[in-house]
């Protein structure tokens, strides 16, 4: 069965087609469902199907459209990461003991998507506890990269990125603390936006059995994923804003407009290296090609700045603060074992694995001192964004790698131009934006020689999320963007 003319359209295009009565919401939903039924046996992106309720929502959307109603996502089919609470569907985070848990209420982001007319067709697969760049668990199995089934789609929003690449609706949503939006977008050749910390209220993006109360989890954010940069703004505007139970009592969201509307007006700092984790040759070449295109389009391009933070020190700080947070939720035996390993570290061991162990064992005093260092880091980025509008740099050091489900991530290795590096050290690149809480937009820039997608992230100033998204839109419009996987030329 051939794909329909709607399979890889953007949400913006589908909204226009719906308004013009060229297609119905039911037809779009049926098309996405048919693609899932046809292809997902190989991809395994959709771990929870909700087709009956999706068709009910689509019929309601068609009725609303017939009445002339206008909502941002009205009639648009989309998927959501398994970790978001959705009434009637399991929320497991990949934990087998929680396979039957069903939340009593929707996550706030889900409520906002439903209120905007979005048609949720299912949930997408995740790694256990959202803690890997592979997307597999013992409940739902392994999600494969649509460009190469033997490779990871990334994680932890890997099911969402694979679903987008496979044409299962134009939009999805995910979360990010260690690159979990940007890494899967990079590995599957799609777009994602990690918002400024706190921009999207997180209530209901909650591990099973944990009360869905307002709570900011340090560095963790929720954000949109799409096959088009313009669609990121569409979905972000629906998701963003303070929780009405807390900050929303007194505050309203008013994001500033993008700094510029033309490529020629942007001042861009391009970074392609990291002293502790260099990207491979093909990613560096892709960044060089993009920088050349931007320069020809009139953008101001710089390769260095004395205001750029020290990536070595910021990576060490990020490893400590990330693990201080994540390890708080570990089982006691695992936590005590890591603390014992940290006690055996040599004082002069400045490796990233050592910093992760130090973070696990950190006292509150140590964390407070690190929080001060993060405040100084944010101040440095503020100064840098007086001279630049955006920073372009890698998301990960290599394109998608083969599935690796070995249990100890610290024992895994990633090969970069013939040299092995410790798998979790890859956190260094997504951490550049995560630690200071900056917005970062992941965009595809083409393909490596092996046919796998590659891309970059565009960092912007604090709460100026529209600026990196706008630059992504302009790059997409000028130089192209998402290209469907060859396996879907059906």
C-alpha positions as CSV (number, residue, x, y, z in Angstrom):
1,X,0.0,0.0,0.0
2,X,1.5,3.4,-1.0
3,X,1.9,6.2,1.4
4,X,-0.8,8.9,1.2
5,X,0.0,12.5,0.2
6,X,-0.4,13.4,3.9
7,X,2.1,11.0,5.4
8,X,5.1,13.4,5.7
9,X,3.4,16.7,5.7
10,X,4.0,19.2,8.5
11,X,1.5,20.1,11.1
12,X,1.3,23.6,9.6
13,X,0.5,22.1,6.2
14,X,-2.1,19.8,7.6
15,X,-3.8,22.6,9.5
16,X,-4.1,24.5,6.3
17,X,-5.5,21.5,4.5
18,X,-8.0,20.8,7.2
19,X,-9.2,24.5,7.1
20,X,-9.5,24.2,3.3
21,X,-11.5,21.0,3.7
22,X,-9.0,19.2,1.5
23,X,-8.8,16.4,4.1
24,X,-10.6,15.5,7.3
25,X,-9.2,14.9,10.8
26,X,-10.5,11.3,10.6
27,X,-8.7,10.7,7.3
28,X,-5.4,12.1,8.8
29,X,-5.8,9.9,11.9
30,X,-6.6,6.8,9.8
31,X,-3.6,7.5,7.7
32,X,-1.3,7.6,10.7
33,X,-2.9,4.5,12.2
34,X,-2.4,2.7,8.9
35,X,1.2,3.6,8.8
36,X,1.7,2.3,12.3
37,X,0.0,-1.0,11.5
38,X,2.0,-1.3,8.3
39,X,5.5,-0.4,9.6
40,X,5.7,-0.5,13.4
41,X,6.3,-4.2,13.6
42,X,9.9,-3.3,12.4
43,X,10.3,0.0,14.2
44,X,8.5,-0.6,17.5
45,X,8.1,3.1,18.2
46,X,4.5,3.0,19.4
47,X,4.4,1.0,22.6
48,X,0.8,1.9,23.6
49,X,-1.8,2.3,20.9
50,X,-4.9,4.5,21.6
51,X,-6.6,4.3,18.2
52,X,-10.2,4.1,19.2
53,X,-10.1,7.2,21.3
54,X,-8.0,8.9,18.7
55,X,-10.7,8.3,16.1
56,X,-13.3,9.7,18.5
57,X,-11.2,12.8,19.0
58,X,-10.8,13.1,15.3
59,X,-14.5,13.0,14.7
60,X,-15.0,15.6,17.4
61,X,-12.3,17.7,15.7
62,X,-14.1,17.5,12.3
63,X,-17.3,18.6,14.0
64,X,-15.5,21.6,15.5
65,X,-13.9,22.5,12.2
66,X,-17.4,22.3,10.5
67,X,-18.6,24.9,13.1
68,X,-15.7,27.2,12.2
69,X,-13.8,26.7,15.4
70,X,-10.0,27.5,15.4
71,X,-7.5,25.8,17.7
72,X,-3.7,25.5,17.2
73,X,-3.7,21.7,16.9
74,X,-7.3,21.0,15.9
75,X,-7.5,17.7,14.1
76,X,-3.7,17.1,14.1
77,X,-2.7,13.5,15.0
78,X,0.4,13.2,17.2
79,X,2.2,10.9,19.6
80,X,3.4,11.4,23.2
81,X,6.3,10.0,25.2
82,X,5.3,7.1,27.4
83,X,6.5,9.0,30.5
84,X,3.6,11.5,30.3
85,X,0.5,10.6,32.3
86,X,-2.5,10.1,30.0
87,X,-5.8,8.9,31.6
88,X,-6.7,5.4,30.5
89,X,-3.2,4.5,29.3
90,X,-0.3,2.9,31.3
91,X,2.6,5.1,32.5
92,X,5.5,2.7,33.3
93,X,8.8,4.5,32.5
94,X,9.8,1.0,31.5
95,X,9.7,-0.4,35.0
96,X,8.2,-3.9,34.9
97,X,6.6,-3.8,38.3
98,X,4.6,-0.7,37.1
99,X,3.3,-2.3,33.9
100,X,-0.3,-2.0,35.0
101,X,-0.2,1.5,36.5
102,X,-2.7,3.9,35.0
103,X,-2.8,7.5,36.3
104,X,-6.0,9.2,37.4
105,X,-5.4,12.4,35.5
106,X,-3.6,13.8,32.5
107,X,-0.3,15.5,32.7
108,X,-0.7,19.3,32.4
109,X,1.1,19.2,29.0
110,X,-1.4,16.5,27.8
111,X,-4.4,18.6,29.0
112,X,-3.0,21.6,27.0
113,X,-2.5,19.5,23.9
114,X,-6.1,18.1,24.1
115,X,-7.5,21.5,24.8
116,X,-5.7,22.7,21.6
117,X,-7.5,20.0,19.6
118,X,-4.6,17.6,19.3
119,X,-5.5,14.0,18.5
120,X,-3.3,11.6,20.5
121,X,-2.9,8.3,18.7
122,X,-0.5,6.6,21.1
123,X,2.5,6.6,23.4
124,X,6.1,6.1,22.3
125,X,8.7,3.8,23.8
126,X,11.4,4.8,26.3
127,X,14.4,3.3,28.1
128,X,14.0,2.1,31.7
129,X,13.7,5.2,34.0
130,X,14.4,7.4,30.9
131,X,18.0,6.8,31.6
132,X,19.7,5.9,28.3
133,X,20.3,6.9,24.7
134,X,19.0,3.5,23.7
135,X,15.2,3.0,23.9
136,X,14.4,-0.5,25.2
137,X,12.8,-2.1,28.2
138,X,11.4,-5.5,29.3
139,X,7.8,-4.4,28.9
140,X,7.7,-3.0,25.4
141,X,11.0,-4.2,23.8
142,X,13.5,-2.3,21.6
143,X,12.8,0.6,19.3
144,X,14.8,0.7,16.1
145,X,16.2,3.6,14.1
146,X,14.1,3.9,10.9
147,X,17.2,4.7,8.9
148,X,19.0,1.5,10.1
149,X,17.0,-1.0,12.2
150,X,20.2,-2.3,13.8
151,X,20.9,1.0,15.4
152,X,19.4,3.1,18.3
153,X,16.9,5.9,17.5
154,X,18.4,7.7,20.5
155,X,16.8,8.2,23.9
156,X,15.2,8.7,26.1
157,X,12.6,10.1,23.7
158,X,13.7,7.6,21.1
159,X,10.2,6.3,20.4
160,X,9.0,9.8,19.6
161,X,11.9,10.5,17.2
162,X,11.4,7.2,15.4
163,X,7.6,7.8,15.2
164,X,8.2,11.2,13.5
165,X,10.8,9.8,11.1
166,X,8.4,6.9,10.2
167,X,5.5,9.3,9.4
168,X,3.3,8.5,12.4
169,X,1.9,12.0,12.7
170,X,3.8,15.3,12.3
171,X,4.3,16.0,16.1
172,X,5.4,14.4,19.3
173,X,6.6,15.4,22.7
174,X,9.4,14.4,25.0
175,X,11.6,15.4,27.9
176,X,15.3,16.3,28.3
177,X,17.9,16.3,31.1
178,X,20.7,14.5,29.3
179,X,19.8,15.3,25.7
180,X,16.7,13.2,25.7
181,X,14.9,15.5,23.2
182,X,17.9,16.5,21.1
183,X,19.8,13.2,20.9
184,X,17.0,11.2,19.4
185,X,16.1,14.1,17.0
186,X,19.7,14.0,15.9
187,X,19.8,10.3,15.4
188,X,16.5,10.2,13.5
189,X,17.0,13.3,11.4
190,X,14.1,15.3,12.9
191,X,13.7,18.5,14.9
192,X,13.3,19.1,18.7
193,X,13.4,22.0,21.1
194,X,14.8,21.8,24.6
195,X,13.1,24.9,26.2
196,X,14.6,27.2,28.8
197,X,14.4,25.5,32.2
198,X,11.0,26.1,33.8
199,X,9.3,27.3,30.6
200,X,7.0,24.3,30.3
201,X,5.3,23.2,33.5
202,X,6.1,19.6,34.3
203,X,3.2,18.5,36.4
204,X,2.2,14.9,35.5
205,X,5.4,14.0,33.8
206,X,5.9,11.8,36.8
207,X,7.2,8.3,37.5
208,X,4.4,5.8,38.2
209,X,3.0,6.0,41.7
210,X,4.5,9.4,42.3
211,X,1.9,12.1,43.0
212,X,1.5,14.5,40.0
213,X,2.1,17.7,41.9
214,X,3.8,20.8,40.7
215,X,7.5,20.2,41.0
216,X,10.6,21.4,39.1
217,X,13.1,18.6,38.7
218,X,16.5,20.1,38.5
219,X,17.6,20.7,34.8
220,X,14.7,18.5,33.5
221,X,12.5,20.0,30.8
222,X,9.6,19.0,28.5
223,X,9.5,20.0,24.9
224,X,8.2,19.6,21.4
225,X,9.5,17.3,18.6
226,X,8.5,17.7,14.9
227,X,9.6,17.1,11.3
228,X,9.7,20.8,10.7
229,X,11.2,23.7,12.6
230,X,8.1,25.9,12.2
231,X,6.0,23.2,13.9
232,X,8.2,23.5,17.0
233,X,6.8,26.9,17.7
234,X,3.3,25.7,17.1
235,X,3.6,23.0,19.7
236,X,5.8,24.9,22.2
237,X,3.2,27.7,22.3
238,X,0.6,25.1,23.3
239,X,2.8,23.4,26.0
240,X,4.5,26.5,27.5
241,X,3.4,28.6,30.5
242,X,3.4,28.4,34.2
243,X,1.4,25.8,36.2
244,X,-2.0,27.4,37.1
245,X,-1.7,25.8,40.5
246,X,1.5,27.7,41.3
247,X,3.3,30.4,39.4
248,X,0.3,30.8,37.1
249,X,-1.6,32.3,39.9
250,X,0.3,35.5,39.5
251,X,2.4,35.2,36.3
252,X,1.6,35.0,32.6
253,X,4.0,33.9,29.8
254,X,5.2,36.6,27.4
255,X,8.2,35.3,25.5
256,X,10.2,38.0,23.5
257,X,10.0,37.7,19.7
258,X,13.0,36.3,17.8
259,X,15.9,38.7,17.6
260,X,15.9,38.6,13.8
261,X,13.8,37.5,10.9
262,X,16.6,37.2,8.3
263,X,19.6,34.9,8.2
264,X,21.8,37.9,7.2
265,X,21.0,39.6,10.5
266,X,22.1,36.7,12.8
267,X,25.4,36.8,14.7
268,X,26.4,33.1,15.2
269,X,29.2,31.5,17.1
270,X,30.1,28.1,15.6
271,X,31.8,25.6,17.8
272,X,32.9,22.2,16.5
273,X,35.3,20.9,19.2
274,X,35.4,19.9,22.8
275,X,38.7,19.1,24.6
276,X,37.2,16.0,26.3
277,X,34.9,14.7,23.6
278,X,35.6,15.7,20.0
279,X,32.9,15.1,17.4
280,X,33.9,12.8,14.5
281,X,35.2,14.0,11.2
282,X,31.8,13.8,9.4
283,X,30.0,15.8,12.0
284,X,32.8,18.5,11.9
285,X,32.5,18.6,8.1
286,X,28.8,19.0,8.3
287,X,29.1,21.9,10.7
288,X,31.7,23.5,8.5
289,X,29.4,23.1,5.5
290,X,26.5,24.7,7.5
291,X,28.7,27.6,8.6
292,X,29.7,28.2,5.0
293,X,26.1,28.3,3.9
294,X,25.2,30.8,6.7
295,X,28.2,33.0,5.8
296,X,27.1,33.1,2.1
297,X,23.6,34.0,3.3
298,X,25.1,37.0,5.0
299,X,25.1,35.8,8.6
300,X,28.0,36.9,10.8
301,X,30.0,33.8,11.7
302,X,32.6,33.6,14.4
303,X,34.7,30.6,15.5
304,X,35.8,31.6,18.9
305,X,35.1,34.1,21.7
306,X,36.8,34.9,25.0
307,X,33.3,34.9,26.5
308,X,32.7,31.2,25.7
309,X,32.6,29.2,28.9
310,X,35.3,26.6,29.6
311,X,33.8,23.4,28.2
312,X,36.0,21.2,30.4
313,X,35.0,22.8,33.6
314,X,31.3,23.1,32.7
315,X,31.3,19.4,31.7
316,X,32.8,18.4,35.0
317,X,30.2,20.6,36.8
318,X,27.4,19.2,34.8
319,X,28.4,15.6,35.5
320,X,28.4,16.3,39.3
321,X,25.1,18.1,39.4
322,X,23.3,15.7,37.1
323,X,24.3,12.7,39.0
324,X,23.7,14.3,42.4
325,X,20.1,14.7,41.2
326,X,19.6,11.4,39.4
327,X,21.3,9.2,42.1
328,X,18.9,10.6,44.7
329,X,16.3,8.2,43.3
330,X,18.5,5.1,43.1
331,X,17.8,2.0,45.3
332,X,19.8,2.1,48.5
333,X,22.2,-0.7,47.6
334,X,23.1,0.9,44.3
335,X,23.5,4.3,45.9
336,X,25.8,3.0,48.7
337,X,27.9,1.1,46.2
338,X,28.5,4.2,44.2
339,X,29.3,6.2,47.3
340,X,31.9,3.6,48.3
341,X,33.5,3.8,44.8
342,X,33.6,7.6,45.1
343,X,35.5,7.3,48.4
344,X,38.2,5.4,46.6
345,X,38.8,8.1,44.0
346,X,42.2,9.7,43.9
347,X,41.9,13.5,44.6
348,X,43.7,14.3,41.3
349,X,41.3,12.2,39.1
350,X,39.6,14.8,37.0
351,X,38.0,12.4,34.5
352,X,34.3,12.6,33.7
353,X,33.6,9.2,35.2
354,X,35.2,10.4,38.5
355,X,33.1,13.5,38.5
356,X,30.0,11.5,38.1
357,X,30.9,9.4,41.1
358,X,31.7,12.6,43.1
359,X,28.3,14.0,42.2
360,X,26.5,10.8,43.4
361,X,28.3,11.1,46.8
362,X,28.1,14.9,47.0
363,X,27.1,16.5,50.3
364,X,24.5,19.3,50.3
365,X,27.4,21.7,51.0
366,X,29.2,20.5,47.9
367,X,26.0,20.9,45.9
368,X,25.4,24.4,47.1
369,X,28.9,25.4,46.0
370,X,28.3,23.8,42.6
371,X,25.0,25.7,42.4
372,X,27.1,28.9,42.9
373,X,29.4,27.8,40.0
374,X,26.3,27.3,37.8
375,X,25.1,30.8,38.6
376,X,28.4,32.2,37.5
377,X,28.2,30.0,34.3
378,X,24.8,31.5,33.5
379,X,26.2,35.0,34.0
380,X,28.9,34.2,31.5
381,X,26.4,33.0,28.9
382,X,24.4,36.2,29.4
383,X,27.5,38.2,28.5
384,X,28.2,36.0,25.5
385,X,24.7,36.5,24.1
386,X,25.2,40.3,24.1
387,X,27.7,39.7,21.3
388,X,26.0,36.7,19.6
389,X,22.4,35.7,18.9
390,X,23.0,32.0,18.7
391,X,25.7,29.3,19.3
392,X,25.8,26.3,16.9
393,X,27.5,23.1,18.1
394,X,27.2,19.3,18.0
395,X,24.6,17.4,19.9
396,X,26.5,14.1,20.0
397,X,30.0,13.1,18.7
398,X,28.8,10.4,16.3
399,X,25.8,9.4,14.3
400,X,23.6,6.6,15.7
401,X,25.4,3.5,16.8
402,X,24.4,-0.2,17.0
403,X,22.1,-1.3,19.8
404,X,24.0,-1.8,23.0
405,X,22.1,-3.2,25.9
406,X,25.0,-4.1,28.1
407,X,23.8,-3.2,31.7
408,X,26.7,-1.1,32.9
409,X,26.7,2.1,30.8
410,X,30.1,3.1,32.3
411,X,31.5,0.0,30.6
412,X,30.1,0.8,27.2
413,X,32.3,2.6,24.6
414,X,31.6,4.8,21.7
415,X,34.1,5.0,18.9
416,X,35.1,8.4,17.5
417,X,37.4,8.3,14.5
418,X,39.1,5.1,15.7
419,X,39.4,6.0,19.4
420,X,37.1,4.6,22.1
421,X,35.5,7.0,24.7
422,X,33.3,6.2,27.7
423,X,29.7,6.1,26.7
424,X,28.2,8.5,29.4
425,X,31.0,11.0,28.6
426,X,28.8,11.9,25.6
427,X,26.7,13.9,28.1
428,X,29.3,16.6,27.6
429,X,27.6,18.0,24.4
430,X,23.9,18.1,25.4
431,X,25.0,19.3,28.9
432,X,26.3,22.5,27.4
433,X,22.8,23.8,27.2
434,X,21.3,21.7,30.0
435,X,23.5,22.9,32.9
436,X,22.7,26.6,32.5
437,X,19.1,25.9,31.5
438,X,19.4,27.5,28.0
439,X,17.0,26.8,25.1
440,X,18.5,24.6,22.4
441,X,16.9,23.6,19.1
442,X,18.1,20.4,17.4
443,X,18.0,20.4,13.6
444,X,19.1,17.9,10.9
445,X,21.9,19.0,8.6
446,X,22.1,16.0,6.3
447,X,23.6,12.5,6.3
448,X,26.9,10.9,7.0
449,X,28.5,8.6,4.4
450,X,26.8,5.6,6.0
451,X,23.4,7.1,5.3
452,X,22.6,8.0,8.9
453,X,21.3,11.4,9.9
454,X,23.5,14.1,11.5
455,X,22.7,17.5,12.8
456,X,23.5,20.3,15.2
457,X,21.9,22.1,18.2
458,X,21.3,25.9,18.2
459,X,21.6,27.5,21.6
460,X,19.9,30.7,22.4
461,X,19.7,33.2,25.3
462,X,17.7,32.5,28.5
463,X,13.9,32.6,27.7
464,X,14.6,33.8,24.2
465,X,13.4,30.4,22.9
466,X,11.9,32.0,19.7
467,X,15.4,33.0,18.6
468,X,17.0,29.5,18.1
469,X,13.7,28.2,16.7
470,X,13.6,31.1,14.2
471,X,17.1,30.5,13.1
472,X,16.2,26.8,12.6
473,X,13.2,27.8,10.5
474,X,15.4,30.0,8.3
475,X,18.0,27.3,7.9
476,X,15.4,24.7,7.0
477,X,13.8,27.1,4.5
478,X,17.1,28.0,2.9
479,X,19.0,24.7,2.9
480,X,16.4,21.9,3.5
481,X,15.6,19.8,6.4
482,X,13.9,16.4,7.1
483,X,14.3,13.6,4.5
484,X,12.2,10.5,5.0
485,X,14.1,7.2,5.5
486,X,14.6,5.2,2.3
487,X,12.6,2.3,3.8
488,X,9.4,4.4,3.5
489,X,9.5,4.9,-0.2
490,X,6.4,2.8,-0.4
